[in-house]
Amino acid sequence: MFRRSERACQAARQVQVRVDGVTMSVPDTLSVAAAVLQVHGWQGYRRHHDGSSRAPLCLMGVCHECLITIDGQPNRQGCLVPVAEGMHIERQGGERHD
């Protein structure tokens, strides 16, 4: 019934992405949301307007808690976009990220 994707069966290679202006190396098998979570953890994903932490909940495109700016386009669902070499990612919401 369930099959592992061809991409997931391949050995992951590292790609360079920029998260909030800082270059980081992450496996190319991750989504943008998973890569940001790996680097910053759930409390550093994004901020609500009141300053509280927000993070992806479902990681399958339903909850919209993963909204993030990718290559200058705001409000992209980071859980649905695979990381790519040279991608520019900016966390959204609030004024500060830890």
C-alpha positions as CSV (number, residue, x, y, z in Angstrom):
1,M,0.0,0.0,0.0
2,F,2.6,2.5,1.0
3,R,5.9,2.8,-0.9
4,R,9.0,4.8,-0.1
5,S,9.7,7.5,-2.6
6,E,12.6,7.0,-5.0
7,R,14.2,10.2,-3.8
8,A,14.1,9.0,-0.1
9,C,15.9,5.8,-1.0
10,Q,18.9,7.6,-2.5
11,A,21.7,8.8,-0.3
12,A,21.2,12.3,0.7
13,R,23.6,14.9,-0.5
14,Q,24.2,18.2,1.3
15,V,23.0,21.5,-0.3
16,Q,23.8,25.0,0.8
17,V,20.8,27.2,1.6
18,R,20.6,30.6,3.3
19,V,18.4,30.9,6.3
20,D,17.9,34.5,7.4
21,G,21.2,35.4,5.6
22,V,23.3,32.6,7.1
23,T,24.5,29.9,4.8
24,M,23.8,26.4,6.1
25,S,24.3,22.9,4.8
26,V,21.3,20.6,5.0
27,P,20.4,17.2,3.4
28,D,18.6,17.6,0.0
29,T,15.9,15.1,1.2
30,L,14.4,17.6,3.6
31,S,11.5,20.1,3.0
32,V,12.2,23.7,3.7
33,A,10.2,23.4,7.0
34,A,12.1,20.3,8.1
35,A,15.4,22.0,7.3
36,V,14.5,25.1,9.4
37,L,13.3,22.9,12.2
38,Q,16.5,20.9,12.1
39,V,18.6,24.1,12.3
40,H,16.5,26.3,14.7
41,G,14.1,23.9,16.4
42,W,10.3,24.4,16.8
43,Q,10.6,27.5,19.0
44,G,12.8,29.3,16.4
45,Y,10.6,28.5,13.4
46,R,8.5,31.7,13.4
47,R,6.7,34.1,15.7
48,H,3.1,34.9,16.1
49,H,2.2,38.7,16.1
50,D,2.1,38.5,19.9
51,G,5.6,37.2,20.1
52,S,4.7,33.6,20.9
53,S,6.5,30.7,19.1
54,R,4.8,29.0,16.1
55,A,5.9,26.0,14.2
56,P,4.7,23.5,11.6
57,L,2.1,21.1,13.0
58,C,1.1,18.7,10.3
59,L,4.0,18.8,7.8
60,M,1.7,17.8,5.0
61,G,0.2,21.1,3.8
62,V,-3.1,21.2,5.9
63,C,-2.4,23.5,8.8
64,H,-0.5,26.4,7.2
65,E,1.7,26.8,10.3
66,C,4.8,26.3,8.1
67,L,4.4,29.6,6.2
68,I,7.8,31.0,5.3
69,T,9.5,33.2,2.7
70,I,11.3,31.3,0.0
71,D,13.4,33.1,-2.6
72,G,11.6,36.3,-1.9
73,Q,8.1,34.9,-2.1
74,P,6.3,35.2,1.2
75,N,3.7,32.8,2.7
76,R,5.0,29.6,1.0
77,Q,4.1,26.3,2.6
78,G,7.6,25.2,3.7
79,C,6.5,21.7,4.3
80,L,5.6,21.2,0.6
81,V,8.8,22.6,-0.9
82,P,12.0,20.6,-1.0
83,V,15.3,22.4,-0.3
84,A,17.4,23.2,-3.3
85,E,21.0,24.4,-3.7
86,G,21.3,28.2,-3.2
87,M,17.7,28.7,-1.9
88,H,17.1,31.8,0.2
89,I,14.8,31.2,3.2
90,E,13.5,33.8,5.6
91,R,11.5,33.1,8.7
92,Q,8.3,35.1,9.0
93,G,6.4,36.7,11.8
94,G,7.2,38.7,14.9
95,E,10.3,40.8,15.3
96,R,12.8,38.4,16.9
97,H,13.9,34.8,16.5
98,D,16.0,33.0,19.0
